[in-house]
Amino acid sequence: MAEIRREKCLLITGATGSLGSELVRHYYPEYQILAQGRNAEKLLRLKLAYPRTEMVLGDLRAPGLREAVRRADVVIHTAAQKYVNLAERHCYYTVDTNVNCTYELADLAARHGVERFIFISTDKSSFPTNVYGITKYLAERLILELAEVYPQTTYVICRFGNIFGSSGSVVQLWLEAQRRREPIQVTDPNMTRFMFSLPDAVAAVDFALHQGRSGDIIIPKMKSVCLRDLMQLFSDAPIEIIGRRPGEKVHETLYVQGEISTGYETDQYYVLNTRDTTRLALRDINSSECERVPLTTLRQWLQQLIRSAA
Ligand SMILES: NC(=O)c1ccc[n+]([C@@H]2O[C@H](COP(=O)([O-])OP(=O)(O)OC[C@H]3O[C@@H](n4cnc5c(N)ncnc54)[C@H](OP(=O)(O)O)[C@@H]3O)[C@@H](O)[C@H]2O)c1
């Protein structure tokens, strides 16, 4: 059997996370993967599943990561402190991780000749109201600045809504509450969130990898979910309404007027870029106003999640 040539080296930060580990699985056949993670046990499990993967153990400040950047052709930067409530209470750590470390990594990437740097951002960066969102907004801005400074590296940003069932997500918390026979905690049943599946998130990263141009912000055209609909998936569970947490919005925005207004769109994505000349007729994209994910799709996603965890 002819051996597959894996000349290219792909560094995935946060490779032990929900998105990162799925990206390892997706790109494993094609690339030499360098997987960065802080948790040794999770990294070792990844290595068992994907034996050619090289582990880069440590946080974003560890020297091993610099060596990995030196070897990488492509970097996909997913590692972040993504918990909104923790960010409110650990502001310095969140700024340092999400802003400073992202900037240093992205800058180092260009200095070491990395061809492409993909940064995973969030809709919470759009008109941010919490520390987490502000850090991602700043990181987006810094990446765009680096795209101007280093033309030899292609910097692409993916701005995502919620990935259904990702670690620490409301669905994971509710499943855990169910297992413990405790009430599911609902902040506000009227809240809406942009939501899509993990395979859709991987597809968007793949679009960034193959079609993204430097300075692009790629925004998937996502549907939204109202917490009230999500609660229907847990209709047997007792409910405890706990109210909105500091910094949380009732509805999210994927894009607000006043941001970059030039670019192009496909059936699946808005692609913003200041270098484009075509104006996108975009108004605010608010999760309360867009199409909802059908309940049947939510049920399918939940079944898949439960099956994959079994
Ligand atoms: N999940 C979503 O719904 C969603 C939506 C929009 C955007 N995003 C963005 O997508 C990315 C991935 O999200 P995810 O859900 O996959 O997150 P996740 O499951 O929490 O994974 C985050 C990863 O980052 C690592 N990490 C955290 N802090 C670190 C640090 N200081 N140094 C090194 N590594 C660190 C974690 O390592 P450990 O395993 O050691 O903790 C983990 O591997 C994040 O940038 C997030 O902001 C996620």
The ligand as a Tripos MOL2 file, in Angstrom:
@<TRIPOS>MOLECULE
LIG
   48    52     1     0     0
SMALL
NO_CHARGES

@<TRIPOS>ATOM
      1 N1        -17.4580   25.7190   22.6850 N.am      1 LIG1
      2 C1        -18.1220   26.7460   22.1800 C.2       1 LIG1
      3 O1        -19.3580   26.7810   22.2020 O.2       1 LIG1
      4 C2        -17.3690   27.8620   21.5410 C.ar      1 LIG1
      5 C3        -18.0660   28.8910   20.8850 C.ar      1 LIG1
      6 C4        -17.3720   29.9390   20.3000 C.ar      1 LIG1
      7 C5        -15.9930   29.9520   20.3600 C.ar      1 LIG1
      8 N2        -15.3350   28.9640   21.0130 N.ar      1 LIG1
      9 C6        -13.8890   29.0270   21.0830 C.3       1 LIG1
     10 O2        -13.3980   27.8250   20.5280 O.3       1 LIG1
     11 C7        -12.2160   27.4450   21.1980 C.3       1 LIG1
     12 C8        -12.3310   26.0120   21.6610 C.3       1 LIG1
     13 O3        -13.4630   25.8670   22.4910 O.3       1 LIG1
     14 P1        -13.7420   24.4830   23.2030 P.3       1 LIG1
     15 O4        -15.1870   24.4380   23.5150 O.co2     1 LIG1
     16 O5        -13.1150   23.3870   22.4570 O.co2     1 LIG1
     17 O6        -12.9750   24.7460   24.5780 O.3       1 LIG1
     18 P2        -12.4730   23.6940   25.6600 P.3       1 LIG1
     19 O7        -13.1290   22.3770   25.4830 O.co2     1 LIG1
     20 O8        -12.5670   24.3810   26.9890 O.co2     1 LIG1
     21 O9        -10.9700   23.5370   25.2710 O.3       1 LIG1
     22 C9        -10.0790   24.5670   25.5060 C.3       1 LIG1
     23 C10        -8.7100   24.0530   25.3390 C.3       1 LIG1
     24 O10        -7.8190   25.1210   25.6740 O.3       1 LIG1
     25 C11        -6.8990   24.6520   26.6320 C.3       1 LIG1
     26 N3         -6.4940   25.7580   27.4910 N.ar      1 LIG1
     27 C12        -7.2540   26.5190   28.2860 C.ar      1 LIG1
     28 N4         -6.5040   27.4350   28.9150 N.ar      1 LIG1
     29 C13        -5.2320   27.2070   28.5090 C.ar      1 LIG1
     30 C14        -3.9970   27.7850   28.8040 C.ar      1 LIG1
     31 N5         -3.8870   28.7910   29.6690 N.pl3     1 LIG1
     32 N6         -2.8780   27.2880   28.2120 N.ar      1 LIG1
     33 C15        -2.9800   26.2630   27.3660 C.ar      1 LIG1
     34 N7         -4.1300   25.6560   27.0300 N.ar      1 LIG1
     35 C16        -5.2410   26.1350   27.6150 C.ar      1 LIG1
     36 C17        -7.6330   23.5630   27.3870 C.3       1 LIG1
     37 O11        -6.7120   22.7080   28.0290 O.3       1 LIG1
     38 P3         -7.1660   21.7180   29.2200 P.3       1 LIG1
     39 O12        -7.7770   20.5170   28.5630 O.co2     1 LIG1
     40 O13        -5.8990   21.4220   29.8970 O.co2     1 LIG1
     41 O14        -8.1260   22.5090   30.0530 O.co2     1 LIG1
     42 C18        -8.3650   22.8900   26.2410 C.3       1 LIG1
     43 O15        -7.5090   22.0360   25.5460 O.3       1 LIG1
     44 C19       -11.9970   28.4530   22.3120 C.3       1 LIG1
     45 O16       -11.0710   29.4170   21.8560 O.3       1 LIG1
     46 C20       -13.3510   29.0820   22.5060 C.3       1 LIG1
     47 O17       -13.2320   30.4030   22.9820 O.3       1 LIG1
     48 C21       -15.9850   27.9190   21.5910 C.ar      1 LIG1
@<TRIPOS>BOND
     1     1     2 1
     2     2     3 2
     3     2     4 1
     4     4     5 ar
     5     4    48 ar
     6     5     6 ar
     7     6     7 ar
     8     7     8 ar
     9     8     9 1
    10     8    48 ar
    11     9    10 1
    12     9    46 1
    13    10    11 1
    14    11    12 1
    15    11    44 1
    16    12    13 1
    17    13    14 1
    18    14    15 2
    19    14    16 1
    20    14    17 1
    21    17    18 1
    22    18    19 2
    23    18    20 1
    24    18    21 1
    25    21    22 1
    26    22    23 1
    27    23    24 1
    28    23    42 1
    29    24    25 1
    30    25    26 1
    31    25    36 1
    32    26    27 ar
    33    26    35 ar
    34    27    28 ar
    35    28    29 ar
    36    29    30 ar
    37    29    35 ar
    38    30    31 1
    39    30    32 ar
    40    32    33 ar
    41    33    34 ar
    42    34    35 ar
    43    36    37 1
    44    36    42 1
    45    37    38 1
    46    38    39 2
    47    38    40 1
    48    38    41 1
    49    42    43 1
    50    44    45 1
    51    44    46 1
    52    46    47 1
@<TRIPOS>SUBSTRUCTURE
     1 LIG1         1 GROUP 0 **** ****
